[in-house]
Amino acid sequence: MASGGQPVFIIDPNKEQTKGKEALSMNIAAAKAVASIVKSTLGPRGMDKMLVNVLGDVTITNDGATILHDMSIEHPAAKMVVEVAQSLESSAGDGTTSSVVFTGTLLEKADELIENGVHPTLVVKGFRLAAEKAVEILEGLAVPVGSEDREVLARVARTSATGKATETYNTLLAKIAVDAVLAVYDRDKADLKHVAMLKEIGGITEDSEFVEGLVIEKVAMDRNAPLRIENANLALIDTPMEIEKTSNKAKLQISSVEDLEKFVKEEEATLFGMADYIIRAGANAVFCSKGMDEKISAYLQGHGIYATRRVKNEDLQHIAEATGGRAIRNIKELTKNELGHAGLLEQDREGDQGKTYLRDCKGAKTVSIVIRGGTEHAVDNVERAIDDGLRVVKCVVEDGRIVAGGGAPEVEVALGLRSYASSIGGREQMAIMAFADALEEIPRTIARNAGMDTIDTILNLRAKHAEDKNAGINVFSGEIEDMFEKGVVDPLRVKLNSIKAGSEAAEMVLRVDNILRAQRSEIQDVRPEHMAATYDGMSAPQMNMRR
């Protein structure tokens, strides 16, 4: 209050302000709401969500990252939890749902502690200590695995794909993922940018395949072009192969048949001149990213050369990487040194539609996966399953360590944290115990979604871990079994990043005690003559009138 009795405003009164405990409770409630959305999708027996966008397109999935992305969540605290899922998706490719469930439960436990008088700062400190200890325990649980152990890598991929409506084909999809990652694995790194995925609707999932080479959704322009070319030399053209239109309108007056014939011949000479550069370079296949005149295509076909046009820039780049070729923007610069090389070029065409395969590309690190399914939804589900499989296999070949799945590591870490909490003085030990409880929410949710009794399951898990630290939930038999023996394994990176990202997000939410929200400005009523659609009371001039 000012000395004159007038209030002093240091904050814009139009901004909405929420303080203290109310702000904290609001943020925690938002985070819990996000977790509750995806909680029912966790585990092999999790449920699916149906997402319908404004255009009416339908997505049916239980992939946490996809669900949270498509929901377009607006609340700032809820966005922090969504960022946890996005972080896991980009760094590990899996564990998005479990990380969100863990974060939401962690904040729920923190809310209970704060209600009981524990200061948020102490809760944050306890969570930080618990996260560090959890990482240490997980490191001790990890089992080393080499990139040459394809069976273990396949188990990791199968575990990731389980529950994504493709269980019948898990073995096939896992093999495809392992083959693709090992094909692009080099010097302790697997770059998935070199794995191209092509979707084909109308087939069956069993026909999905891995191609050690490239597949592009293009066929030759001329139906008489060769369907099979061995030792293919590829010209990659990134410029139009046609007569370009003038930028300004122009008229050509022809007064005689001879003039017309001369004009047509000159035009054909220009087009055939482009084709001759390709022939002289020694190419027997041409991939053009722009337009190509049909006369050039027919001319090239007469010389036994495959030619196609409007190849996607991404596909042209993949062809260059796979075959060692270089995209040319000036066709006069094309020589044999710029050509790419493939052992075999094959067309699989029906009429004017189909695909072109480039196989046996020496030294190539670019590979392709052709995904097939009866419907668009089926293909999308298979694509998500393979994408997750690729990412988790990448984690394992790069890090070389795995842990058991089925909730086993979460229970083992929770037991370790409870023992650790007793050695920590003060109220921080309460936060560590809450952290342990939040971790156990993962196996509890897996059991709940499988229709199992959660209390009995958790008690049996704890008891079993006294003799087997890899004991987890087999949702198909309802028993507590060794997950390594059952082939249920996860990359260590997934578990580590889930704990780190979840605890960091919870810490950020708990440290907020004041929210300032700007009010959306509303356009006041204006007189008609001042509307944007009028100009001094008249209709606004059109664009061509303003020039």
N, C-alpha and C positions, 0 to 999 in steps of 0.2 A: 504494500500500500504506500503510495507516495505521500509526502508531507502535507500536501494540499487535500488529502482525503480521496484523491482519484486513483484508481487501480493502474498499475503499470503492467502492460502486456509485453513480454519478451518473446512470446511465441504467437505466430499467426493464429488469431481466434477461430479462423475458418478450418484449422487443422484439428482432426479428432485425436485426442490424447488418452492413452490408457496406461495406468501406472501400476507399479508394485505387483502385488500378488495377483491382482486381476489380469494384468498383462501376461504373467507367467502361466496362469491357469488357462488363459485363452490359447496361448501357443502350444501348450501341452495337449490340450483337447484337440487342436487341429492335427497335430502329429499322430495322436492316437486314432483319429478318424481315418487318416491315410492308411495306417497299418491295418485297420479293420477291413478296409476295402479289399486288400489282397490276401488277408490271412487265410481265407477259405481255399485259396488256390495252392497252398504250400504242400509239397509232398507228391508222391506217385498217385495218390488217390484224391488229390485236390480237385476242386470244382473249376469250371471254366466261367469266363465272363463274356457277355455279348456286348460289343461296343458298336453303336450306330452313329455315324457322323451326320453332319447337316445335309449331305447329299444322299443319305440313305444307305451308304455303303456299310456293310456289316463285317465286323471282325470278331471271331470267336477264338479266344486264347486263354491260357492260364499263365502266360509269361508276364511276370511282374513289371518289367521295364516297359513292355508294350502297353499294358493297361494304364500305367501311371502317365506315360507320355501322351496317349490318346485322350486322356481325361482332361487335359489342359487345366490343371489345378492352379488356383489363383492365390490362395492364402500364403503369405510370406513364410510362415513357420512350416506350413505343409510343403512348400517348395524345397525347404532344406532337406526334408525327408526324401522327397523325390530325387534330389541331387545325390543322395546316398545310393539309390538304385542306379542312377545314371553313371555314377562313379564305378560301381561294380560291373556294370555292363561294358564299359569301355576298357577297364583294366583287367577283368577276369572273364567276362562273358557269361557268368552264371552267378547264382547266389543272390540275385536281386530281391526276390520275395523274402527270403529268410533275413536279409539285412534290414529290410523295412520293418518286418515283424519285430526283430530284435530292438531296433531304434524306438519304435512305438512303445514296447514293453518297458524299455529302460526309462523312458520319460514317465511312464505310468508309475513305476516304482519310485522314481525321484519325487513325483508329486506326493506320494504317500509319506515319504521321509520329511518333506517340507511341511506337510500338514502336521506332522508330529514334532515340529520345532527345529529340525535340522536346517541350518542355513544353506542356501544354494551353493555358496562357495565351497563349503565342506563336502557337499555332494559331488561337485565337479572334481574336487581333489581326490576323493575316493574312487570315482569312476576312472580317473586318469591312472591311478595306481593299479586298479583292477585290470585295465586294458593292457598295461605293460606286463603284468604278471600272466595274463591270458595268452599274450603273444609268446612269452617264454615257454609256457606249458605246451602250446601248440607246436612250437619248434621241436620240442622233445618227443611229440607224438608222430612226427613226420617220418615217412619211410622213403628212402631213396629209390629212384627208378630211372633207367636209362632210356634214351630215345629209340634204342633198338628193340625194346620190349613192347612189341606191337599189341600183345594180348592185354597188358595192363593199360595201355593207351586206349584200347577199344573199350575196356571196362569203364574208364573215366568218361568216354563219350556216351556210352549206353546209360550210365547213371544220370548224366545231364539230360538226355533225351527222354528218360522215363517220365510218363505222366503228361506228355505233350500230344496226346491223341495219335501217336504213331508207334505205339508199343509193339505192334505186329512186325514192324520193320526196323526196330532198334538196332539189330545186329548189322543189317545192311547199311543203315545210315552211319553207324559208328565206324564201319570199315571205310566208307567214303571219306569221313572226316579225317581219320588217321592217314589214309593214303594221300589226301590233299596236303595236310600239314607237313608230313615228312617229305613231300615233293618240293616244298618251298623252304624247307628248313636248311639254314646255312649259317655256320659260324655262331652257334648258340642263339640264333634268332630265327623266328618263323614269321615272315611278313605276309599277312593275310590279304594285303592289297593285290597280291599276285594270284589270288584264287578268284576266278570269275564264276558267277552263278547265273545259270540260264533257266528260266521257268517255262514249262510246257504243260498247258492244260489240255486234258483229254486222254492222257495215258493212264497208267497205273503206277503207284509208288514203287512197286518192285522193279520197274524199269529205270528208275533213277540211276545215274551212273557217274563215275569219275573218269575224266578223260585227261591223260597225260599229254596235254597240248591245249589247243583252243577250240571252242565251239562258238560260232557267231550265228545269229539269226538272220542270215542272208544266203541267197543262192545267186548263181550267175544270171545276168540279165537275159542272155540268149539261151533258150531252152536246148539248143544243140551244142552248148559248151560241154567240154569233157567232164564226166562225172568223177573221174579219178585221175589225178596227176601225181606221178611219183617224182621225187626230187624236185619239188616245187620251188621256183624262184619268184619271190613276191615283190612286186612294186607297190609301195605305199604312197598314194597320191593325196595330198591335202590341199588341192586346188580344183576348181571346176574344170571338167573336161568337156566343154561345150562352148558354143559361140556366145559370149556374154552380151547381154543387151546394153545399149547405151544408157547413160544416166539421164539424158535429156531426150525428149521426143525428136525423132528424126524421120525424114521421108526420103525414099529412094525412088527415083523416077526411071522406069524401064520402058523404052519405046519400041523394043523389038524382041523377037523370040531369041535372037542371037545374044542380046544383052542379058536376058534372063538365064540362058544356059551358061554364059560366062560367069554370072554372079554365083550360080549354084556350084559350078566347078571350083571357083575360088573358095567358097565356103567349105566344100568337101576337102579341098587340098589342105586347108587350115586344120580341119578335124583329123584327117589322116596323118598330117604331120605330127600331131600330138601322139597318135598311136605308134608312129614310126620310132619315136624316141624310146618307147617302151620295148618295142621289138629289138631295136639295136642294143639295148641294155642287157638283153638275154632273159627277160622276164617271161614266165608262162602263166602268171596269175596277177591280176590287178585288183587292189582294194582302194576305192576312192571314197573319201569322206564327204565329197560334194556331189553335184550333179554330173552325169555322164551322158552325152548324146548317144542315142541308139545306133547311129551310123558308126560311131567308134566301136561300140560293143560288137556289132556285126563284123566290122573289119578285123577286130582282134580275134573273134571266134574263127574267122576264116584262116587265121594263122595258128589255130589250136590253143588260143589263150583264154583262160577263165577271166571274166571281168564282172565286177559288181560295183554298185554305187551307194551313196548315202550311208556308209558305214559309220556307226556312232564313234565319236572322238575317243570315248573310253575304250571301245573295242580296237580302234586303230592303234592306240597306245599299247594295249595288251599284245597285239600282233607284233608290234615293233620289239617289245621286250622279249617275247617268246622266240622270235625268229632271228633276232639280231639285225633287223632292217631299220631304215630311217625314213620317216615321213618327209616327202619332198613337196615344197610349195611352189617351186619353179620347175616345171616338167623338163625343161631343157638341161637341168643340172643332173638328171637321172643317169647314173652309170651302174655298172655291175656291183660297185662297192657299196651302193645304198640298198641293194636288194636284200630281203630276208630269205631265209631258207628253211624249208620243212621237208621231212622225209616223205610225207604223203598228204595230199589234199583230196578230200572226199566230199561230195555233195549228197545230202539226203533230202531229196525234194519231191514234192507233190505239186505239179503245176508250177506256179510262180512262187510257191511258199516252201519253206524248209530251212535246213541248217547246213553250214559248211564246217567240216572238221579239219583242223590242222594238226597232224600227228607227227611224232618223232622229230620234235624240234630240238636239235642238239644243244645241250647246255642250257636249255630253257628252264626258267623257274616259274613261269606262268602256267597254271593248270586251270581246268574247268570242271564244274559240277553241273550236270543237267538234272533238274528236279522235275519229276513228273507226278501228276495226280489227276483224279477224275474231275475235281472241281477247283475253283479258285481258292476256296477256303482250305481245302486239303493241301494244295500246293503251298499256300502261305504257312500252314502249320509245319509242313516238312522243311520249308526254308528256315523257319525259326529254330527247329530242332537241329538242323545241320549247322546253322550259324553258331548256336551255343556249343555244339560238339567241336567245331573248329577252334573256338576260343579256349575251351578248357584243355584240349589236347595241346594247343600252343603253350598254355601255362605250364603244363607238365614237362614238355620237351625243353622249355627254356629254363625252368627252375629245378627240374629233376626231383621233385618231392610231392608225395601225396599223403592224404590222411583218410581214415575210414569215413563213410557217410552214414546215413540213417540216424542222425542225431548223436552218434557216438562221441565225436570230439567235444560237442557242446556240454554233454553230461560230464565227461572227464575233466574239462576245464572248470566247470562249475564246482565239482568236488574239490579240485585243487584250490580254487579261490576261497572256499569256505575254510579250508585249513589255513590258508594264508591270512585271512581276515583276523583270526585270533592272535596273530603276531603283530597286528597294527593297533596302536592305541587310539583313543578318541572316537569321535563319531564317524570318522572315515570308514571304520570297519563295517558300519551299518550300510554305507554306500557300496562297499565291496560285496557284501552279502546280497544286496539288491541287484548288483551286476550279475552275480551268479544265478539268481532267480530268473533274470531276464534271458540269460542264455538257455536255461532249461525250457523256456517258452517255445523254442524251436522244436525239440522232440515232442513236447506236449501238443503242439498244433498239428504236427505230422500224425500223431496218434488220433487226435480228435477228428481230423479230416478222413481218416481211415475207418472211423466208427468204433475205435477201441476205447476202453475205459482209461481216461487220462491219469487218474490217481494211481491205479494199479500199475500202469505202464511205467510211470516215472519211478515208483518204488522198486519195481523189478529191475529197471535199468540201473539204479543206484546200487542195488545189491549185486547185480551181475558184474559191475565195474570193479568190484573188490578183487575179482579174479581175472577179468578180461577187459582191458581198457578200450578195446575196439568193439565192444558190444553195442549194437544198435537195434532199431526197430525194423523188423521185416513185416511191412504192412500187408503183404499177400498171405502170410501164414499167421500173422498176429503174435508171433513169438519174438523173444529177444535173442538175437544170434550174432555171431561174429561177422562183421560186415566185410572184412577182407576175404573171408572164406566164401561169402556170397557174391563177391565181385562188386560190391557197392562202395565206390571210392570217389573222392573229390580231390581237386588240386589244393595244395596247401595255400596257394595264393588267394583262393576264393574265401577261405575261412579267415585268413589274416586280414584281408582287406575289408571283409564284412565287419569284423570287430573294430578295426581302426576307424572306418568311415562312420559306423553307427555311434561309437562313443564320441567322436568329434562333433557329429551333428547334434547329439544330445547336449553336449557341453555348450555349443553355441546357443541353443534354445534356452538353457537354464541360466545363462548369463545376461539375458535380456530382461530388464525390469521396467522398460518404458517404451511404448509404441506411439509414434507420431504418424498419423495417416492423413495425407492431403485429400481434401474433399474434391470430388470431380466437379469441374466448373460447368455450369449450365449456361447455354446461350440465351441471353435475355431477348424478350420480344423486341423486334425492330420494325420500323415502318417499311412497307412494301418497296418504296423507292430506294431503300438502302440495302435491299437484299442482294446477294451475290449474283442472282440471275438477272438483275436489271442494271442498267447503265444510265445514270441521270434520269431515272424514271422510264427509260426505254429498254428494249431487249438488248442484252450484251452483244457486241459485234462478234461475228463468227471468225474462226481462225484465219480463213483466207481473206477476210476483210481487213485484218489488222496488218497485213504485210505491206 
